[in-house]
Amino acid sequence: MKKNIFYLLLLMPLLAFLGSCDDKDEIVFDHELPQFELKENAILLEVIMPQGTGASEKLYIAGAFNGGEEAVGQPEWCLEKAANSDVKWGIYLNHATFKDGKTLADGFCFVSDKQGVERTVKNEDMLHTLNVGVGTRTNVTVSRWEAYFAEEPEEIPHDGYAIYVEDNSGWDALALYAWGDAEFAGGWPGMQVTGTKTIGKVTYKYFDTGEASKGMNVNLIFNNNNGGKQIEGDGLPLSWTATITSTSQILNMNR
């Protein structure tokens, strides 16, 4: 009898909690919370992206209503990352810009410039369909990117640390000069690219720095092999990955 009373006492808080819940109450998770303001003249899609989607990726919506693949790369179909969320992107859509009388009900998907087209968890084609009007907000979830299912690239043996670079400079040649704790690159303009490696949809150039340079801090200067152009990055540990851009800076440096 005492044991039954004990179990009843344990259950009472739970029963009280369940009794206080309204059947109409809806549980909303953090990643589902609104991140963008509504607009009276636009459809708002707030898109929950899968883990591993980088803040620097360019994400597009593509469907029958905007030309499908033709929309990829067009700024008007590019999603905006939410300022206060690492998983949500948003886009405002206007019926007036839709082609050939098509709507979201005719199907659409999302595309990443780095990780390819959206896929289902079973690696099947994904096509969302929505029948929504202007002035509304709708959550849409992307489960996987095409790159998730890609085979792991063959591991490349390196001579010590390697610096991987996504080279968007447009230069005909790329060299790396280093000064500081180590001078693994030799005299100016420095060392040439050791090789390339494709990860997902991005082909990186890499420089092997040598085992002796492990743990040292250096100043890096990427240049067009003594052609008068250069991009500097001061004090980067050798384990950083640098992205070269045409705007004379290093972006997306991730360990």
Order of alpha helices (4+ residues) and beta strands (2+ residues): alpha-beta-beta-beta-beta-beta-beta-beta-beta-beta-beta-beta-beta-beta-beta-beta-beta-beta
